[in-house]
Amino acid sequence: MKFSSSPKLLPLLLTAVCTLALCGCTSLWQRHRHQSSSVVQFLFPGKDQPFVQPRIPTLRLPLRVGVALVPSTGAQGNYRGLNDTFSEAQKTGLMRDVAAQFKALPFVQSIELVPTTYLRPGGSFENLDQLRAMLGMDVIALISYDQAQSTNDTGWSFAYWTIVGAYVVPAQKNATHTLMEAVVYDIPSRSLLFRAPGVSTVKNHATLISNESDLHADSSAGYTIAAQDLTTNLQRELDAFKVRAKEEPESVHIEHKPGYRGAGSIEGWFAALLTLLLAARQFVPRPEFFSRSR
């Protein structure tokens, strides 16, 4: 009986061995993914590049501001399907959110969303000078990102000995850490005006079979949360920069372009006009005066 039933056990043994091999490969090879873009690598690409000495910036109001995403350095790691999971729709949405922060400022004349293809990897300030000449920008906000994902087995990974366990037991522990940063440069002076960060951490458990799709979803969620944090911090840094420009005039020089008076001058003219109208009311005869004179 034992000998005759052994052929029936062979398929089950082969299935168990294949499942174990699949688990072993997943645990051994599919462990991490890293994708990023770097402002430092874009602006300072090599040691042979001449040292860039920033000068005191002179901001001529109203400003023309550009918003751009730094070119990606690609995806690295040992997951299957390595690609940049930061979608084009998310990138465009982030650029629009950053542009909206600047558009609300009274001293900003225009906002330009710069296509990523206009920035060369390692283009440095020479690339920014070209964009300034082509698009007429004074200041540019460069957005970079860095995301790392990792997968670790938990104590429940022994369930992968069975096919059912690979489908239903969430024995993979995933972590996704995302960092974003917006750095705002005055192009002519090569001076960093201010920066704002955005961070997020997404942790989840997944089954062996769904792990890849769950990691992709976590990556997308990580970018979304970090982008929201970035825009919130950017508004705070913009407010702080306006205060610093007033209180520390030696650090930032402010000039007005011909014909531009600024929000303060407009408010002054409005206040003077309102005072004049109130004074004129004192000399307008009241209706009671005409009724009594009859």
PECORDA-V554499 format. One record per run of one state. SS is the DSSP state (hx for helix, st for strand, lp for the rest). FROM is the first residue (numbers start at 1). TO is the last residue. If there is no record, write none. Layout:
<<SS & FROM & TO> <SS & FROM & TO>>
This chain:
<<lp & 1 & 1> <hx & 2 & 29> <lp & 30 & 31> <st & 32 & 37> <lp & 38 & 38> <hx & 39 & 43> <lp & 44 & 56> <st & 57 & 61> <lp & 62 & 62> <st & 63 & 69> <lp & 70 & 71> <st & 72 & 77> <lp & 78 & 87> <hx & 88 & 103> <lp & 104 & 107> <st & 108 & 113> <lp & 114 & 115> <hx & 116 & 118> <lp & 119 & 123> <hx & 124 & 135> <lp & 136 & 138> <st & 139 & 153> <lp & 154 & 154> <hx & 155 & 161> <lp & 162 & 162> <hx & 163 & 168> <lp & 169 & 171> <st & 172 & 186> <lp & 187 & 190> <st & 191 & 206> <lp & 207 & 210> <hx & 211 & 247> <lp & 248 & 251> <st & 252 & 256> <lp & 257 & 261> <hx & 262 & 281> <lp & 282 & 286> <hx & 287 & 293> <lp & 294 & 294>>
